[in-house]
Amino acid sequence: MKNLLQIFNYIYKFYGESFTALKVFLQFLLVRLRQPKELESFLQSKDKAMPKRFYQILESFGIESLEVSSAMNWKKVLRMFLKQDISLIEIEDFIQTITLQKTILKLYSYVTPLEINRLVCGLLNIQKGERLYNPCCGMGSWILSLKELEGECEIFGEDINPQLIEIAQMLALIANIKAHLVVSNVFEHSHFTPKNQTFDKIFCHPPTFIHSVLPSFRNDLRFLDFDFSSKISSEILFFLHSLKFLHKKAAFIIRTSLLYKSTDENLRKYLFSKSYLELIIDLPHNIFPRQNEEFSLLILSCNNSKIYFFDAQSYFTKKGKYNKMVNLEEILDCCLFRQKHKNARLLDYQSISWENLRASFYVQENRNENYVILKDLLQACYRGQRIEISKDGQIIDCYELGVKEFFSYGMTQKAGEYVPKSNLTKLEKLRLYPFDILLSMRGQLPKIAIMGEIAKEKRILVNAGILVLRPKNRQISEALYVYFNSKEGSMVLNQIYKTNQERVGEREIEKMPIPKDIIARFHHHFTTLQKLGEEISQRKKAILQILGYESF
């Protein structure tokens, strides 16, 4: 693959535009794989320009060729291509590298990681002679994952971008896969219609456009049986369009938020009511470049009575700035044969709520033998509220605590800002008590505090961006505080925040799984943690004093 990257980098210098450079590269590669002897004969040419025969070969493949730059040493490129044998696996790795690792080329939006392509092909179980449809085929990197079915399956695809279709056509020729790829906008008028086409398998990884008002689709014959909201995402439209062709199986990559957010409940109701859902996999975070959202892989078929959930969020390894999915064989074995697994669960439709279809939601329930939910350990859970001062009300001394007053690794002994209030009844209901645990409601990494004895002496409230957890006793509180700060607990806590777009409330936090043996495992660390936290605080003060920022 290193040799392929060197060739591409050389070609790119003469074009400076990713699509054009890639197309020229693939023209050379296609002729190299199909007509290597022709390339050897070109080296005998004394002309500076690429021989016309090169373009005639491409035209015979149905490719509208791009002219090779006269400034480029095309013979050097030919020699580099002829230097070694090139396998389809190397080509697949090359495409992955220039699109998903070299994000500066801005090609990452048009491909799917090869690990996901391979997983999808395995789950769809594509057989010889089957027809595969993709309504947003992009540049067709997924076609290379069909290499084992060389010449024995047929693909159909469409995309709105002509450059992508041209590249996908060349990749299909390179993989020797029969392809029917057209430039088309499925939102306006698809080239393929259910009346004249049937497809055995469907693969769709739609672009994630923002929600927009799309009133025209209410009268579209493809979508008459769907209950449209005023706003809808592009994913759902690709979903609905593709399902009209569903014959055996379909694979969709969607944002995980569509599986539980109230704004997208019509899609879940639709899929659930028609028993389309067969398999749901929560994918690892950060595997799609520059996509902060979480994604899931859905396998759909007709007349299902059960859904197999697999939580694959931990199945990754770090590769550069992004993650790479791993252990595909384990996932495939579990999902194809519905095996029992700590990260999986098979449930009847009657046992599932369409309101939440996240795999991790159901898999977590399967792990609950050794866990309780946080709500079971609490007396109360509430968020900070704003209290207005009434004109005729009695003024009462109060303090408002913010995240900036949180003490790291020990008891918080600051009261916050003095803010007189009225409404004694509400103040008493919302005031803090010693050993209350406080969590910031927003952020990737939640801030954590445990309230000290100062809450006995003063009436302290929290601001509207803080959650208050009041455990049933001091022992639980201290153990929870250590657990939240531990590596184990912070990973669970951080995942809850990520899942909820970095903002949680009472409902989300109360469902957090907590080890049943939390007191035995974590409580004895609290005193040591508190002592070390105080030492850190004193050393920070001493450093600031030396630097002239503050004095004791």
Salt bridges, closest charged atoms under 4 A:
GLU38 OE2 - ARG53 NH2 3.11
ASP85 OD1 - ARG32 NH2 3.95
GLU92 OE1 - ARG118 NH2 2.96
GLU92 OE1 - LYS147 NZ 2.76
GLU130 OE1 - LYS201 NZ 2.91
GLU130 OE2 - LYS248 NZ 3.01
GLU152 OE1 - LYS128 NZ 3.77
GLU154 OE1 - ARG131 NH1 3.92
GLU154 OE2 - LYS178 NZ 3.81
GLU154 OE2 - HIS180 NE2 2.59
GLU166 OE1 - LYS23 NZ 2.85
ASP200 OD1 - LYS248 NZ 3.69
ASP220 OD2 - ARG222 NH2 2.93
ASP225 OD1 - LYS244 NZ 3.39
ASP225 OD2 - LYS274 NZ 3.69
GLU235 OE1 - ARG255 NH2 2.62
ASP264 OD1 - HIS211 NE2 3.53
GLU265 OE2 - LYS269 NZ 3.74
GLU278 OE2 - LYS249 NZ 2.67
GLU278 OE2 - ARG338 NH2 2.98
ASP282 OD2 - ARG358 NH2 3.35
GLU293 OE2 - ARG255 NH1 3.49
GLU294 OE1 - ARG358 NH1 3.32
ASP311 OD2 - ARG367 NH2 3.82
GLU330 OE2 - HIS341 NE2 2.74
ASP348 OD1 - LYS306 NZ 3.93
GLU365 OE1 - ARG345 NH1 3.11
GLU405 OE2 - LYS404 NZ 3.37
GLU428 OE2 - ARG431 NH1 3.70
GLU428 OE2 - ARG459 NE 2.93
ASP436 OD2 - ARG470 NH2 2.82
GLU453 OE1 - LYS456 NZ 3.54
GLU478 OE2 - ARG474 NE 2.92
GLU478 OE1 - HIS523 NE2 2.76
GLU488 OE1 - ARG521 NH2 2.44
GLU506 OE1 - ARG383 NH2 2.70
GLU508 OE2 - ARG507 NH2 3.72
ASP517 OD1 - ARG521 NH1 3.73
